[in-house]
């Protein structure tokens, strides 16, 4: 297969973890006989410094032409000036909007080798494998908002249309079919009219189009508890923007390590955007201390969701497991023990992919 990737290394540890993911993708191309093309572009703080714009037009144009985009991270204290004209994160928001990336996917996987890093007991966390679908371009973050003239009353509107609900429920249900065939839709239908619409539309889509998928609805407040008390019971979870924002951050704490968690943002037709959930970690940037596994696992998601290369994606995930099984750790997951650098960890995964 011929496929093109745009790499957006960004700021802080972004370039280090992106380089590791790049080397793993090169190894995948070699082993499976694919022609992968890579184009690295500036975005975030580095692009502000160079072009005065966190998402230069040439970067956006290159992204539109790509099959998949791999982003490191953006931001850092040098761009935190509250009076600045623009910020690194603005580039990310524009990119998501321009590419119509309405679905944010976040897998929450407890790696058997790292169970001790979890704040939860082993018997609760072992075997956890959840895939969240958070709606990303609608809901209360994008509804009308206002502040009264006297500044004493504020309003933010949570709005969803039938089409917005249908498309993300379909995407999540399709993913469930390729996993353990279970979908949980999370809402607040006992209180919110918008959630009642969400529930009606989701139920109709599931009954008419996915009768074979095991489907349940859970209220968001109950879900916040279930995620901690019985996380293994969930397979694919779909929810709106606000609830998804909170629940995915809660979920990301379960495996106990920020450096292990990837995410993807997908639209209907445009290329997907794949990135680690962590930020640019300026405190360890340039020191070869960052854990590259989240970005490498994001690259695996790109192979699966944008290129349809399931075997290759699974090979990358298996290679990560092989490396963890060998006892190799970066500092963040070493528990005070011996650790390896970003480059060594990335190369070990690339080698494991190749064999
Ligand atoms: P952060 O995720 O960058 O770092 C939080 C802590 O986790 C730090 O101690 C860091 O050293 C550690 N950490 C993060 N990723 C790691 C990795 N791969 N390996 C080892 N340790 C890792 O969050 P923050 O400190 O709140 O934010 C730093 C900057 O990143 C800010 O400018 C913020 O705006 C930006 N940020 C960007 C994104 C993004 O690009 N999508 C997301 C979140 C934060």
Boltz pocket constraint, residues with backbone or C-beta under 6 A from the ligand:
constraints:
  - pocket:
      binder: B
      contacts: [[A, 13], [A, 17], [A, 72], [A, 73], [A, 74], [A, 75], [A, 76], [A, 77], [A, 89], [A, 92], [A, 258], [A, 259], [A, 275], [A, 276], [A, 277], [A, 278], [A, 279], [A, 280], [A, 281], [A, 282], [A, 283], [A, 284], [A, 289], [A, 290], [A, 291], [A, 292], [A, 294], [A, 332]]
      max_distance: 6.0
